[in-house]
Amino acid sequence: MNKLLIENYIKNIKKNDIYEFGLKNNIELNEKDVDILYHYLMNNWQDLLYGNYRELFSELEVHIDKDKFLKIKDLFNFYFNKYQNLL
């Protein structure tokens, strides 16, 4: 049930949502960053939540500025740990 809810939520995420979430968390994303994050989220959300997210972060690290990447990784870890038992 939770997986279906998450899938439906992710399907409705827009690029602007990613941009706004970044701003709210003091991460200024440019258009390229948003495009990359959107692509990774839409195509790899199951791996991020249920698989080997470390491999995906290794791939992502190459495409995004180091400071932004570290903030994104910290945010992911925070929310993953906070909501892991609901997955």
C-alpha positions as CSV (number, residue, x, y, z in Angstrom):
1,M,0.0,0.0,0.0
2,N,2.7,2.5,1.0
3,K,4.7,1.7,-2.2
4,L,1.6,2.6,-4.3
5,L,1.1,5.8,-2.5
6,I,4.7,6.8,-2.9
7,E,4.6,5.9,-6.6
8,N,1.6,8.0,-7.2
9,Y,3.1,10.9,-5.3
10,I,6.3,10.7,-7.3
11,K,4.5,10.6,-10.6
12,N,3.0,14.0,-9.8
13,I,6.2,15.7,-8.9
14,K,7.1,18.5,-11.2
15,K,10.5,20.0,-11.9
16,N,9.5,23.2,-10.1
17,D,8.7,21.1,-7.0
18,I,12.4,20.0,-6.9
19,Y,13.6,23.5,-7.4
20,E,11.3,24.9,-4.6
21,F,12.3,22.1,-2.2
22,G,16.0,22.9,-2.9
23,L,15.4,26.6,-2.1
24,K,13.5,25.7,1.1
25,N,16.6,23.7,2.2
26,N,19.2,26.3,1.2
27,I,20.2,24.6,-2.0
28,E,20.2,26.8,-5.1
29,L,19.7,24.5,-8.0
30,N,20.1,25.6,-11.6
31,E,18.1,24.2,-14.5
32,K,20.6,21.5,-15.3
33,D,20.6,20.4,-11.6
34,V,16.9,20.2,-11.6
35,D,16.8,18.3,-14.9
36,I,19.3,15.7,-13.6
37,L,17.6,15.3,-10.2
38,Y,14.2,15.0,-11.9
39,H,15.5,12.4,-14.3
40,Y,17.1,10.3,-11.5
41,L,14.0,10.6,-9.3
42,M,11.5,9.6,-12.0
43,N,13.6,6.7,-13.3
44,N,15.2,5.4,-10.1
45,W,12.9,6.2,-7.2
46,Q,12.5,2.5,-6.4
47,D,16.2,1.9,-6.2
48,L,16.6,5.1,-4.1
49,L,14.0,3.8,-1.6
50,Y,14.3,0.0,-1.7
51,G,17.6,-0.8,-3.5
52,N,21.2,0.3,-3.6
53,Y,20.9,4.1,-3.4
54,R,24.7,4.4,-2.8
55,E,25.3,3.3,-6.4
56,L,22.9,5.9,-7.6
57,F,24.5,8.6,-5.5
58,S,27.9,7.7,-7.0
59,E,26.5,8.3,-10.4
60,L,24.8,11.5,-9.4
61,E,27.9,12.9,-7.8
62,V,29.6,13.2,-11.2
63,H,26.8,15.5,-12.5
64,I,26.2,17.9,-9.7
65,D,28.4,20.5,-8.0
66,K,30.1,19.0,-4.9
67,D,28.6,21.4,-2.3
68,K,25.1,20.9,-3.7
69,F,25.6,17.2,-3.9
70,L,26.7,16.9,-0.3
71,K,23.6,18.9,0.8
72,I,21.3,16.7,-1.3
73,K,22.9,13.6,0.1
74,D,22.5,14.9,3.7
75,L,18.8,15.7,3.0
76,F,18.2,12.3,1.5
77,N,19.8,10.6,4.6
78,F,17.8,12.7,7.0
79,Y,14.4,11.9,5.3
80,F,15.3,8.3,4.6
81,N,16.2,7.7,8.2
82,K,13.1,9.6,9.4
83,Y,10.6,7.7,7.3
84,Q,12.4,4.4,6.7
85,N,9.9,2.5,8.8
86,L,7.0,3.7,6.7
87,L,8.5,2.4,3.5
